[in-house]
Amino acid sequence: MQEIVAVAVSFFTIPILSKKKVPIGIAICICSMVMALIGGLDLLSIKDILKETFLNFNKVRQYIVIAEVGILGVLLRDYRIIDNVIKYLYRTISNKRVILMSIPAIIGLLSVPGGAIISAPFIDRLGEEANLPKTQRAIINLVYRHVPMHVMPYSSGFLIVASLAPRISLYKLAGVNLIFVMLYVVIGYFLYILPIKDIAPTSGRISLSNLFNLLKYTSPVYSAVLLNIFFGLPFYLGLLANLLIVYLLSPKNTFLIDITRAFNFKILSALVGVYLIQGVIGEMELLSTYLTAIFADPKAIVFGIVLISFFFGMTTGYQPTALGMIMPILAALPLSDMQLLFYCHFTFEWSFIGYFFSPLHLCQLFTCEHLGVSTLELYKEYWKLFLSLVAVLIINYFLLGIWMS
């Protein structure tokens, strides 16, 4: 009972700390410390958790990737490379509906917490031209900003899976997630893009020159993936190539200094916090036994995944928290690779649903602040999207269950 109370109380410190403007990463780290103290862990257990969190080579590699991705995101913005991406997107695509979806999706390739603030001004301007309500602009920005996180193998969620369940192929997970992503994009299109009436086409046209420039300026995002697919280069090394491309696209004498300045401890601390929580829960024998019993029961496993994933995504406003709790238990069960992939996919997507609609969701907070939309106004418009995504996951469960059985 003490362990369950420890988990419940500690997680409710996150929204309290967030209201006090404590960064989400620091709040998650504090949550792990509160959980350890209330849970009655001894010093030896805490020492083992810290050792596993900071000295495990696989986790250290994930920290390096997160640090590199954060630096990359800042440099792409500060060196105005992302502006060139958007410029050539305009020159290549004439359909403004497609541009409305594409800009936040391209920005979403930068795995930076609250990154929707980068695309919000562009969506605001296009939305004003089309006479869209502010809430509609906000939802378009939020929906398409989160498309890449389901398929980018160096997003935070994928890094957690790679570390805690190495049996799972990240590319197979991305492939299964792609089914959800396609439906997610289509739902967003029919609910928020298709109803747009007053939207004139741009002067953009596909040409080899514009297409080449679009590929050139987006290359710092996708090069690490290509290097991993074709040469097996780990992401923590492949992302160095991405940074080199940034330098080649915009050579500056201050490049190394800019890298140092772009390092974001807040991003890194969120991943550290997730691993600390995972370590603390791993030391709680009663809770681990209880969760294992739920997930080991074929009749309860899906319900447990849905409930726990959604709850921790919603209460923390950070999707990897749920993955960090659930994946070690799933990975320890006697499941086939296909079954593990199946359950990982649903953990990934249900935790995303909780995170996306969480009042602590940084992208939502920043977008609402920029567009002058209240959270209440946003939630009044969210219900169709929420019900649609829940329906997609329920249908997906039965269809994938038949296909993967």
HELIX and SHEET records of a PDB file:
HELIX    1   1 GLN A    2  PHE A   11  1                                  10    
HELIX    2   2 THR A   13  LYS A   19  1                                   7    
HELIX    3   3 ILE A   24  ILE A   38  1                                  15    
HELIX    4   4 LEU A   43  LEU A   55  1                                  13    
HELIX    5   5 PHE A   57  ASP A   78  1                                  22    
HELIX    6   6 ILE A   81  THR A   92  1                                  12    
HELIX    7   7 LYS A   96  ILE A  107  1                                  12    
HELIX    8   8 ALA A  116  GLU A  129  1                                  14    
HELIX    9   9 LYS A  134  ARG A  145  1                                  12    
HELIX   10  10 PRO A  148  HIS A  150  5                                   3    
HELIX   11  11 SER A  156  LEU A  164  1                                   9    
HELIX   12  12 LEU A  170  GLY A  188  1                                  19    
HELIX   13  13 TYR A  189  ILE A  193  3                                   5    
HELIX   14  14 LEU A  208  PHE A  231  1                                  24    
HELIX   15  15 PHE A  235  LEU A  249  1                                  15    
HELIX   16  16 PHE A  255  ALA A  262  1                                   8    
HELIX   17  17 PHE A  265  GLU A  283  1                                  19    
HELIX   18  18 GLU A  285  ALA A  296  1                                  12    
HELIX   19  19 ILE A  301  THR A  316  1                                  16    
HELIX   20  20 PRO A  320  ALA A  332  1                                  13    
HELIX   21  21 ASP A  337  PHE A  356  1                                  20    
HELIX   22  22 LEU A  362  LEU A  371  1                                  10    
HELIX   23  23 THR A  375  MET A  404  1                                  30    
END                                                                             
